[in-house]
Amino acid sequence: MAIKLKKSYKFALRSSLVITILITLVFIGFHMDVDHIDWSHTLLFALICFGICFAIIQIRVERFIYRRIKRIYDDVSLLESSSFSSKPVTTDMRTLVQEIEKFAEGKKIEIDTLKIREEYRKDFLGNVSHELKTPLFTVQGYILTLLDGAMKDKKLRKKYLQRANKGVERLIYIVKDLDLITKLEAGELKLEREDFDIIELIQNTFDLLEMKAARKEISLTFDMEYPNPVYVNGDKEKIQQVISNLLVNSIKYGLPKGTTEVSVENLIKNKVIVRVTDNGGGIPKQHIPRLFERFYRVDQSGSRAEGGSGLGLSIVKHIVEGHGEKIYVESEVDVGSEFSFTLEKAKAPVSVAEKTSNKEE
């Protein structure tokens, strides 16, 4: 769609005025030897000169400058991201220069953003290939060993098949996390919000991770007793995943015989804050801003001894922000770390509220 041309006569008027003044001064200079200068003729000359100059300049400028600029506008407006398509082309030079500068600045920002995304894409592909490579090569190694003759030994066959199965499980775990985070970032994963007891949900997560924590002799506990339920609103399954990921991280990087403590506190009138605190090794300050990036690891040595997909904290951040809430992290080396996130409060069901009231009576 062609863009409308908005005419402006400022440039032609100013240029014509300057030319007219100069020519008129020259005209007067040539008639200085005459005893009497006819000022009426001089004024008429100036007016005629101004009119001719204005017409020529305006016509020439519109034909050879603005029409060509308008073509550029028309071509640029084909870009969906262009803001030109909603604005008329002006023939005012100052306004035109401002519009072009604004457009150029916008495009520069877009180009810089694309460069950042390109770097991010390269890092992402490199990280994905690195994460998938280890379990794939592990599985391949065990299978090749079996094919080379180890299959005949029943004990060795079972042992290698079990190890290969663990490698496949890790691959499935990584792929599932990748699928989940892709849906979260694309906004395709809908939250099924409901009111639920966050204390009960945390206790259930403790029970699920009890054996994992026991292997490192880490104690999972509340900061205090919660005799009454604390009701919040959110996607129960996704919030459990948030708590589970935070607890798993705490167990992975916590010190043996340590403690991971969870607390639920009132923040403001309609919010609660859930805190997951451990007494592990802590996180150096320079790593904290990047903790929630995909595949980012504090340990840059490349070791994958602790396993995991490297997506846990990134998933946590997306789920919490998907609820319209915030997540925070505080950590000190050799002291421990605390991850916390907010949730919207919910009213207790009527039956529960009545039972609580009867107990108090």
N, C-alpha and C positions, 0 to 999 in steps of 0.2 A: 504494500500500500504506500503510495507516494505521500511524502510529508509536505504539509502546507507551508508555503513561503510567507513569512511575516516581514513585510517591507519596513525598512527604517531609512530615514533620509538624513541622519546626523552626519554621516561621513561626507555625503555629497554637499550638504549645506556648509559645513566647515571648510571643506576644500575649495568650494566655489567662492566663499567669502574671502579666503586668503588670496586666491588668484585675482579676484576683482580688485581688492585693495592694492595689490602690487601693480596691476595693469593701470589702474586709475592714477596711482602715483607717477608711473612712467608717462601717462598721458598728460598729466599736469606739468611734468618736467619738460616735456617737449613744447609746451605752450607758455613757458615762463617768459619768453622774449616778447610775447604779445602784451600790449598795454593793458588790455582788459580781458580777463578770462570769463567766459560765459559759464557760470556755475550750473545753470539749468541744463546746458548741453552736457556738462561733465557728469552731473547726476544721472541724466538719461543714459549716457554712455556706460556708467557704472552698473545701472540696472539691467541694461541689455547684456552687458558682459557677464553679469552674475547669472542671468537667466540661461544664457547659452552654456556657460561653464557647468551650471547645475544639471542641465538636461544631458549634456554629453557625459559628465562623470557618472551620474546615476544610471544612465542606460548602459554605459560601458561596464561599470562595476557589476550591475545585475547580470549582464549577458556573459561576461568573461570570468567573473569571480563567483558570485553567489549561486548561479545556476549549477556551476560545477561542484561547488560545496554541497548544494542540495542533493546532487547525485550521490556524493559520498555519504550524506545522511541517509538517503534511501537504501544504499547498500548496507550500511552499518545497522540500520534498523531491522534488518533481516535476522540479526542475532537476537535470540530470546532474552539474553541478559542485558541488552542495550536499553538505556533509558531514553534514547533519542526518539523512539517511535511514538512517544506520547507528547512530544514537544514540537512546536513549529520551528522551522529554520528562520533565524533572524538575520537581517542584513545590517544590523548594528555591529560594527567590528569589535567593540569592547565586549559586548555580551557574547558574541560568537567565540572570541578567544577564551573567555571564561568557561563557556560550555565545552569547548574542545579540551581545555586543561582538566576540567572535572572528569570528562570521559576518559582521558589518558590516565589520570590518577586511579580511576576505578579499574581500568584494564590492568594497570600495574599491580594493583592489589590482587586481582584475579590470577594474574600470572604467578605472583609470589605464592599465592595459596596453592595453585596447581603444582608448583615446584615442591612445596612442603609435602603435599599429598603424594607426589611421585616418590620422594624419599621415604615417606612412611610406607608406601606400597612395597618398595624394594626391601625395606627392613622386615615388613610383615611376611613377604614371601620367603625371605631368608630364614626367619624364625620358624615359620611353618615347616619348611623343608628340614630344618635342623631337628625340630621336635619329632617329626615323623620318621626321620632317617634312623634314629637310634633303635626304636622298637622294630622297625621293618628289617634292619640288618640283623638284629638279634633273632627274630623269627626265622629269617632266611638261613642264618648260620645253623640253628638247631635242625631245621628241616634237611639241609644239605648233609649235615653229619649223619642223620638217620638214613638218608638215601645212600650214603657212602658205605653203609654196612652196620651202623650202630643199631639199626632196627631189629636185628636178630637177637640182640641182648634185651630181654624183657624189662629188666630193671632200668637199664639206660634209656630204653625207648619210652617208658612211662615218665621218667624224670625229664627228658628233653621235651616231650609233648606237653608236660605241665608248664615248663618254662616258656615254651612257644605260645601256649595259651595265655600266659600272663602278658606276653608281649602284644598279643592280639587285643586283650582287654584294655591295655594302655592305649592302643591305637583307637579303639572304640571310644574310650573316655575323651581323648583329644578331639576326635571328630564330633562327638556330641556337644562338647563345650564350644567348638568352633561354630557349629550350627546354631546353638543357643545365642551366642554373642552376635552373630550375623543378624538374627531375627530381632534381637534387642536394639541393635544399632539402626536397623531399617524400620523400626517401629511396627513390625509385623506381629510381635508377640503381645497379645492382649492380656491385661491383668484381670483376674476374676476376684474382685474385692469382696471381702466379707468381714464380719466382726469375729474376733477369736481371742483366746487367752494366750498372751505372749509367754507367760510363765510356764504354762503347760507345754507350749511348743519348744521352749528352750530345754525343758526337762527331757522331752522326747528325743531331742537332738543329742543331749548328753548320753542317753541310753544307747543310741545308735553308734556313738563314737567311743563308747566305754572301753572296748577291747583295743582299739587303736591307741587310745591314751595310755592304757595299762602297759603296752609294750615299751613305752618310754617312762613309765611310772609317773605320768603327769596327772594331776588331780583336776577334774572338771567340777566346778562348784559355783554356787551363787554367793554373792557378797553378804547375804543375810537371808533369813527365812521370809518367805512371802506367803503368809497364811491366806490371803485373799487373791483372787484372780485379778490380772491387769488386762483389760480388754483394749485392743487396738483394731484399726481398720486397715486392711491391705490384702494382698494375695497371699494366703496362708502358705501355699506350697513354695512360692518364690521367696518369701521371708525366711522360711526354714532353710532354703538353699543359701541365703545370705549368711545366716547364723552358722550353718554347717561349714561353709567355705572359710569363714573367719576362725572357727574353732580348729579346723583341719590345718590351717596355716599356723596357728598358734602351737599345735602339737608338733608339726613338722620342724619348725625352727625354734621351739622352746627347749630349754635345758632339761636334761633328765632329772627326774624327781622334782620337777617344778609344779607350778600351779597356774591354771587358767580360770579366771574369775569373771562371771557375768553379772551385771547389775542392770536394773530397770528403774529409771528415776523420772519423776515429773520434771518437765522442762519449762513449759509455759502452760497456760490454761488448757489448750487442746492438743498438746504434744507430750510424748514421752521420749526419752533417749535411752537406747540400749548400748551398754558399754561392754566390750570384751577386752579384758586386761590380762597380760601374762608377765612373768618375771624372767623372760628369756634374755637373749643376748642384745636385743634392741636393734634399731636400724639407724645407720649414719644419716645425718641431716641432708646430705647432698642427694640421697636416693629417694627421700620422701615425696618430692613433687612428681616423680615418675612411677610411683608404686602401682598406680591403677592402669598403667599402659599394658596393652596386650603383650604377653611373653616377656615383660621386663622382669629381670631378676636382680636382686641385690648382689648375689654372688655372681660376678662376671667371669668366673673361671671356666664356665661352660659345664660345670658338673651338674649332673641330673640325678644325683644319688637320692634325693628326696622325692623324686618322681613328680607327678602332677602334670597338668597341661600348661601351666604358666598363664592361665586365663582366669583363675579363681577370683582375684581381686578386681579385675576388669569387669567380670560378670556381676560381682557384688555392687560395684559403682553404678552400672547400668540399671540394675533392678531397683536400687534405692532411689536413683534419680527418676526412674520410670514411675515411682510412686509420688513424685514431686517433693521428695525429701532430700536431706543432705547427709553425707558421710564425712567423718573426720578421722585423722590419725595423729597421734602423738607418740613419740618414741625417744628413748635415750639409751645410748650404747651402754651395755653391761647392767642396765636397770630393768628394761622391759618395754613393751609396746602396748598402746591402747587404741583400738579401733572402736568408733562409736557412730551410730546412725539414729536419725529421728524417725518417729512414726506418729501417725494421727491417732489420738485417743478415740475410743468408742464407748458408748454407754453399755453398762452391764445388762444382760437380759433380765427381764422382770422377775423370773423365777429365782435367779441367782441373787438379785438384789433383795428379794423378800427373805431368802434363807439367811443372808448376811445380817439383815435387820433383826431377824428372830434370834440369832446367835448372840448379838449384842445385847438384846433384852434379857 
